[in-house]
Amino acid sequence: MNLLTNQTAGVTGAGSGIGRAIALALAGAGARVAVSDMNEASARSVAAEIQAAGGEAMAHHLDVTDQEAAQAVVAAIADRWGRLDIWCNNAGVSTMNRFVDLTADEWDFNMNVNVKGAFLCSQVVVRQMMAQEPDARGLRGRIINTASMAGKRGNAPFLAHYVASKFAVVGLTQAVAGELAPLGILVNAVCPGYVRTSMQTRELQWEAELRGVAAEEVADLYVQDTPLGRLETPEDVAGVVLFLASSLSNFVTGEAINVNGGAWMD
């Protein structure tokens, strides 16, 4: 079903993992997609996948902590496709450390990419959306943030800085949603759980070293913590993003939707 025919989307951190799955899902639903990532080669590869499947896409290098770079990407989207309907702040990072050993650099790295990046990009995107004509329902655009189960459940070992950053993403989502609702801009978030990605592979090894166990044992703990009994896939997340990006969610804003197989319920 082409839920997003004639819609234009931008996805950050889209060169791999959840971002790649989101970009492919949006394109599969008919959207034109701007794929951005710190790794431009990866972004180009995903854009090529979309094009090979008959979709329309372009690729950009983007450091989300650089607002001028974000402005250039949004301007390129508007110049090529005329408007920007959907923006997914998906770019994110993580590191792991015991709280007593956590460094200021680790704190700043997580907060700068995960929170400040979403803020800087959203600000540029909102200015573009405000200048657009609303649709028949009075909507000018949608912003979808990738938060985390860690943005709702604080008892995540070795992730104090990451947890703080993702709680901030949820708070930012709610605050901005309230402010922008009268302008016809919807703002929501998704909160994934234990997603099988290259980031998780790194985290498994880090947590295993901090716990003094094997990475496989940590992976088993993740599965045991998930009532549905498996690790999450990027596509599990992308399906909910597609819902939020489509007309099926026209009366949804300010939500941070759990997508974690029941690992955290609220």
C-alpha positions as CSV (number, residue, x, y, z in Angstrom):
1,M,0.0,0.0,0.0
2,N,1.5,3.3,-1.1
3,L,0.6,5.3,2.1
4,L,3.2,8.0,1.3
5,T,2.7,8.7,-2.5
6,N,3.9,12.2,-3.3
7,Q,5.4,12.6,0.1
8,T,9.0,13.7,0.7
9,A,11.1,12.4,3.7
10,G,14.5,12.8,5.2
11,V,16.1,10.3,7.5
12,T,19.3,10.9,9.5
13,G,21.7,8.1,10.5
14,A,20.1,6.2,7.6
15,G,23.3,4.4,6.3
16,S,22.7,1.3,8.4
17,G,20.6,-0.3,11.1
18,I,17.3,1.3,12.1
19,G,17.8,4.3,9.9
20,R,18.3,2.1,6.8
21,A,15.2,0.1,7.6
22,I,13.2,3.4,8.1
23,A,14.5,4.8,4.8
24,L,13.6,1.6,2.9
25,A,10.1,1.4,4.6
26,L,9.3,5.0,3.7
27,A,10.4,4.5,0.1
28,G,8.5,1.2,-0.1
29,A,5.4,3.1,0.9
30,G,5.9,5.6,-2.0
31,A,7.9,8.4,-0.4
32,R,10.9,10.2,-2.0
33,V,13.7,9.8,0.5
34,A,16.8,11.8,1.4
35,V,19.2,9.4,3.0
36,S,21.8,11.1,5.3
37,D,24.6,9.7,7.4
38,M,28.0,10.6,8.8
39,N,29.2,7.8,6.4
40,E,28.4,9.2,3.0
41,A,29.3,5.9,1.3
42,S,26.7,4.1,3.4
43,A,24.1,6.7,2.7
44,R,24.8,6.4,-1.1
45,S,24.4,2.6,-0.8
46,V,21.0,2.8,0.8
47,A,19.9,5.4,-1.7
48,A,21.0,3.1,-4.5
49,E,18.9,0.3,-2.9
50,I,15.9,2.5,-3.0
51,Q,16.5,3.5,-6.6
52,A,17.1,-0.1,-7.7
53,A,13.7,-1.0,-6.3
54,G,12.1,1.7,-8.4
55,G,12.0,4.5,-5.8
56,E,13.4,8.0,-5.8
57,A,16.2,8.9,-3.4
58,M,19.3,11.0,-2.9
59,A,22.1,10.8,-0.4
60,H,23.9,13.3,1.8
61,H,26.8,13.4,4.3
62,L,25.4,14.9,7.5
63,D,26.8,15.5,10.9
64,V,23.6,16.3,12.9
65,T,25.6,18.4,15.3
66,D,26.3,20.9,12.5
67,Q,23.2,23.0,11.9
68,E,24.6,24.6,8.8
69,A,25.0,21.2,7.3
70,A,21.5,20.3,8.2
71,Q,20.3,23.5,6.6
72,A,22.1,22.5,3.4
73,V,20.4,19.1,3.4
74,V,16.9,20.5,4.0
75,A,17.5,23.1,1.3
76,A,18.6,20.4,-1.2
77,I,15.4,18.5,-0.4
78,A,13.2,21.5,-0.9
79,D,15.1,22.5,-4.1
80,R,14.7,19.1,-5.7
81,W,11.3,18.0,-4.5
82,G,9.5,21.2,-3.5
83,R,8.7,20.5,0.1
84,L,9.6,18.3,3.1
85,D,6.7,16.3,4.6
86,I,8.5,13.9,7.0
87,W,11.7,14.2,8.9
88,C,13.2,11.3,11.0
89,N,15.8,12.2,13.6
90,N,17.3,8.8,13.8
91,A,21.0,9.4,14.1
92,G,22.3,8.3,17.5
93,V,25.3,7.0,19.3
94,S,26.1,5.1,22.5
95,T,29.0,4.2,24.7
96,M,29.1,2.2,27.9
97,N,30.9,2.8,31.2
98,R,30.4,2.5,34.9
99,F,28.9,5.7,36.3
100,V,31.9,6.4,38.5
101,D,34.2,6.0,35.5
102,L,32.1,8.0,33.0
103,T,34.0,10.8,31.4
104,A,32.8,14.3,30.4
105,D,33.7,13.5,26.8
106,E,31.5,10.4,26.8
107,W,28.6,12.5,28.3
108,D,29.1,15.2,25.8
109,F,29.3,12.8,22.8
110,N,26.0,11.1,23.7
111,M,24.2,14.3,24.5
112,N,25.5,16.2,21.5
113,V,24.5,13.6,18.9
114,N,21.3,12.2,20.5
115,V,19.7,15.4,21.9
116,K,21.4,18.4,20.4
117,G,21.4,16.8,17.0
118,A,17.7,16.2,17.1
119,F,17.2,19.8,18.3
120,L,19.4,21.4,15.6
121,C,17.9,19.4,12.8
122,S,14.3,19.8,13.9
123,Q,14.7,23.6,14.2
124,V,15.8,23.8,10.5
125,V,13.1,21.4,9.5
126,V,10.4,23.3,11.3
127,R,11.3,26.5,9.5
128,Q,10.9,24.7,6.2
129,M,7.6,23.1,7.2
130,M,6.2,26.4,8.5
131,A,6.7,27.9,5.0
132,Q,4.8,25.1,3.4
133,E,1.1,25.2,2.6
134,P,-1.0,22.8,4.8
135,D,-2.8,19.8,3.4
136,A,-6.5,19.3,3.5
137,R,-6.4,18.4,7.2
138,G,-4.3,21.4,8.0
139,L,-1.0,19.5,8.4
140,R,2.3,20.9,7.2
141,G,4.6,18.0,8.2
142,R,5.8,15.4,10.7
143,I,8.9,14.9,12.8
144,I,9.7,11.5,14.2
145,N,12.5,11.0,16.7
146,T,14.2,7.8,17.5
147,A,14.3,7.7,21.3
148,S,14.8,4.4,23.2
149,M,13.3,2.1,25.9
150,A,16.2,3.7,27.8
151,G,14.3,7.0,27.5
152,K,11.6,5.6,29.7
153,R,13.3,2.9,31.8
154,G,16.3,4.3,33.8
155,N,17.6,1.0,35.2
156,A,20.0,0.3,32.3
157,P,23.4,-0.6,33.6
158,F,26.5,1.3,32.4
159,L,24.3,3.7,30.3
160,A,23.7,6.7,32.6
161,H,24.7,9.2,29.9
162,Y,22.8,7.4,27.2
163,V,19.7,7.1,29.4
164,A,19.8,10.8,30.2
165,S,20.1,11.7,26.5
166,K,17.1,9.5,25.5
167,F,14.9,10.8,28.4
168,A,15.8,14.2,26.9
169,V,14.7,13.1,23.5
170,V,11.3,12.0,24.9
171,G,10.9,15.4,26.7
172,L,11.9,17.3,23.6
173,T,9.4,15.4,21.6
174,Q,6.6,16.3,24.0
175,A,7.5,19.9,24.4
176,V,7.9,20.6,20.7
177,A,4.8,18.7,19.8
178,G,2.7,20.9,22.0
179,E,4.2,24.1,20.6
180,L,3.9,23.1,17.0
181,A,0.5,21.5,17.0
182,P,-1.3,24.8,16.2
183,L,1.0,25.1,13.2
184,G,0.0,21.7,11.8
185,I,3.3,19.9,12.5
186,L,3.1,16.5,14.3
187,V,6.0,15.5,16.5
188,N,6.3,11.9,17.8
189,A,9.0,9.4,18.9
190,V,9.6,5.7,18.8
191,C,11.2,3.9,21.7
192,P,12.9,0.7,20.5
193,G,14.2,-2.0,22.9
194,Y,17.0,-4.5,22.2
195,V,17.5,-4.0,18.5
196,R,19.9,-6.3,16.5
197,T,22.2,-3.8,14.8
198,S,25.9,-3.1,14.6
199,M,25.5,-0.7,17.5
200,Q,24.1,-3.5,19.6
201,T,26.9,-5.8,18.6
202,R,29.3,-3.2,20.1
203,E,27.2,-2.8,23.2
204,L,27.1,-6.6,23.8
205,Q,30.9,-6.7,23.8
206,W,31.2,-3.6,26.0
207,E,28.6,-4.9,28.5
208,A,30.2,-8.3,28.5
209,E,33.6,-6.8,29.4
210,L,32.0,-4.7,32.2
211,R,30.1,-7.6,33.6
212,G,33.0,-10.1,33.1
213,V,30.9,-12.5,31.1
214,A,30.6,-13.7,27.5
215,A,28.7,-11.5,25.0
216,E,26.4,-14.4,24.3
217,E,25.3,-14.4,27.9
218,V,24.4,-10.7,27.7
219,A,22.4,-11.4,24.5
220,D,20.5,-14.1,26.4
221,L,19.7,-11.6,29.1
222,Y,18.3,-9.2,26.5
223,V,16.0,-12.0,25.1
224,Q,15.0,-13.0,28.6
225,D,14.0,-9.4,29.4
226,T,11.8,-9.3,26.3
227,P,8.4,-11.1,26.7
228,L,8.1,-11.7,22.9
229,G,11.2,-13.8,23.3
230,R,13.6,-12.5,20.6
231,L,15.8,-9.6,19.8
232,E,14.1,-6.8,17.9
233,T,14.9,-6.1,14.2
234,P,15.3,-2.7,12.6
235,E,12.2,-3.5,10.5
236,D,10.1,-3.9,13.7
237,V,10.9,-0.2,14.4
238,A,10.5,0.9,10.9
239,G,6.9,-0.3,10.8
240,V,5.9,2.0,13.6
241,V,7.7,4.9,12.0
242,L,5.8,4.3,8.8
243,F,2.5,4.5,10.8
244,L,3.6,7.8,12.3
245,A,4.7,9.1,8.9
246,S,1.4,8.3,7.3
247,S,-2.2,9.6,7.4
248,L,-3.1,6.8,9.7
249,S,-1.7,8.9,12.5
250,N,-3.2,12.3,11.7
251,F,-4.4,12.8,15.2
252,V,-1.3,11.6,17.0
253,T,1.3,14.0,18.4
254,G,3.5,14.2,21.5
255,E,3.7,10.4,21.8
256,A,6.7,8.2,22.5
257,I,5.6,4.8,21.3
258,N,7.2,1.7,22.8
259,V,8.5,-0.7,20.2
260,N,10.3,-3.2,22.4
261,G,8.4,-6.6,22.5
262,G,7.1,-5.9,25.9
263,A,10.4,-5.3,27.6
264,W,9.0,-2.0,29.0
265,M,5.3,-1.2,29.3
266,D,3.8,2.1,30.3
